[in-house]
Amino acid sequence: MIGQAGEYGQHLGVMQVTFDENGVVVDASGELLAADDREADADAAKRLEPYTAEIETLRDTLIGAKAISELPTPATAAAMNGACVPMKQRWAI
């Protein structure tokens, strides 16, 4: 399994998960890889160029909204007290 860890693609989580015949997780291990320690795949980057440009345009578009207070992500806020488990990942625990 491959998953994103951190924000903005900072890390890539590579997980090895073993299921029994009923689909129950019986073993799991993995490692966290820092994206900055890897070279981009030139072919993949070329294929993603049209999407990257579109995403960056959308990201940089001002919409006129103003945050009146800091809006931390649930993971960041909950991590402060150790209570965060994203909904998508609860099945694996």
WOQUIZI-V289340 format. One record per backbone hydrogen bond with DSSP energy under -0.5 kcal/mol. NH is the residue of the N-H (numbers start at 1). CO is the residue of the C=O. If there is no record, write none. Layout:
BEGIN
nh={NH	NH}
co={CO	CO}
END
This chain:
BEGIN
nh={3	5	10	11	12	13	14	14	15	15	16	17	18	20	23	26	27	29	31	33	33	35	36	37	38	42	45	46	47	48	49	49	52	53	54	55	56	57	58	59	60	61	72	77	78	79	80	80	81	82	83	85	89	90	90	92	93}
co={13	11	7	5	33	3	12	31	1	13	29	15	27	24	20	18	18	16	14	12	31	10	10	34	35	40	41	42	43	44	45	46	48	49	50	51	52	53	54	55	56	58	70	73	74	75	76	77	78	79	78	83	86	86	87	89	90}
END
